[in-house]
């Protein structure tokens, strides 16, 4: 087996094969984008009390929900 062989699940768990695969970084970014879409969809459904529980107000939540899927970096 070559040094570039993929092992099942190695890309998602950060296994030893991931650095040898050029697409690993792209796949990890895609996974983060999908997760951001799902989390923003959930965030949009929270009421004001729930938002306050996680330290957000309605305006913060609306700004987060409006972000593009590829905008996955934290904003401080």
N, C-alpha and C positions, 0 to 999 in steps of 0.2 A: 504494500500500500504506500502511496506517495506521501510526502510531508504535507501536501495540500488537501488531503482527504478530509471530508466533513464527518463528524460524528453526530449522531442524532441528538438534537437539542443543544448542540454546542454554541450556536449563535445566540440563543436566547439566554443561556445560563452563563455566558462569558467563558466558555470552555477554552482549552488550549488551542483548538483549531481556528478560532475566530480571527486572530491576528493575521493568519496566513491567507484568509479569504478576502479578496478585494471588496466584495459586496457586503461584508459584515458591517461596516460602518453605515452603509446605506440602509441596510435592513434594520439596524438598531434605530436609526433616525425615523424610518417609516413606522416602526413599532411605537416610538414616542409620539409621533403625530396621531396615530390611531387612538392611543391612550388619551391624548389631550382632547381630541374630538369627543370621546365618550365622557370624559370628566366635565367638559364644558356643557355638554348636553344635560348632564345631571345637575350641574350648577344652575342652569336656567330654570329648573323645576323647583328649586328651594324657595320657601317663603322667607319673609324678613326675619322671623325668629330663628330659623335654621341658619340663615346667613350670619346672623349675629353670633351664633354658637361657634362658627368657624372663623370669626373675626373679620367678616366682610359686611359691607352695606350693599344696598341694591345697585348703586352706581358702580361700585367696584365689580360686582358680579356681571353687570351688563357689559362693562368694558372687557372683562375676561372672555365672556361668551362671544363677543364680536371679533376677537382676534382670529387671524387666519390660521388654518391648520398647521402650516409650516412655521408659525411663530410660536416656538415651543420653549424659548428661553425665559427664565424667570425675570420678572420685572419688579424692581424694588423702588 
